[in-house]
Amino acid sequence: MSLKTSWPLLLTLLILSLVPSKQGCADKLTYLVISHQAEPFQIVNQKVDQNVPVHQGIISDIVYASLKESDVEVTTLTYPFKRFILMMAPQHTPRWISYGSPAWLTTHGEEAQNRRLSKNKLFDVSHVLVTKKDSAFTVNRVDDLFGKTIITLKGFTYPGLDRYIKAGLIFKVEVNSHESALKAVETGRGIGFVAMKTRALYTIRDTELNRNDFTLVDFAKVIAPYPIHLSFSDAVPEKLIEQVDQQVLQLKQSHRIDEIIRSYIGE
């Protein structure tokens, strides 16, 4: 092959070498997960291999499904709740995806988790007061709880309750997990455990407790139902958020999100 005829080939090879590969130009995201307090939204299962955690849960399944058809390279990192919030700072994790709610915007440091939310909500959550089965306690308004002790999770925000707890009108016993909270209900450490209905049902099922041993008292008059969204750091490109939002919309329209929820709570 002469030098003259080889120049076009060489030029083509040079151009191709300068074009970034699909893998090299892939967007990168860190999926932030809360360890041991966010079930069934985020479940870290190490039963298969103690050294390789398996990430499951309603939010995790939705995150992975919404990014499945994209070129995004996802790294999943798990932290206790307080460090989870800390790691959302730009100097620690510039580009992350997780979940949040406009109802959680507070002055307690959770602004980053709830500031930049997906356009399409994933689903709505409602709250219940989990009591013993023989309890006749009902909640018609928040002052029904004045002077009473409720069971809550450490570090969590409770819209509609926090200001009354801070004012000393409602007392609380804090525990580290949903399972510990249900045990506290059984031993009478409080009148009941304030929980998302989804989480309460999942924990009862997962720990093989008897559902008939508990009463789920409607709590909507104290904490109104509110939406859960995916959340993003400020550094995530808007175009990528729009792509994820579109995938979320398709998951909702196909009822895939409903199927995911039912697979964890059995309803």
Buried (B, 14 or more C-beta within 10 A) or exposed (E): EEEEEEEEEEEEEEEEEEEEEEEEEBBEBBBBBBBBBBBBBBBBEEEEEEEEBEBBBBBBBBBBBBBEEBEBEBEBBBBBBEBBBBBBEEEEBEBBBBBBBBBBBEEEEBBBBBBBBBEBBBBEBBBBBBBBEEBEBEBEEBEBBEEBBBBBBEBBBBBBBBEBBEEEBBBBEEBBBBBBBBBBBEEEBBBBBBBBBBBBBBBBBBEEBEEEEBBBBBBEEBBEEBBBBBBBBEEBEEEBBEBBBEBBBBBBEEEBBEEBBEEBBEE
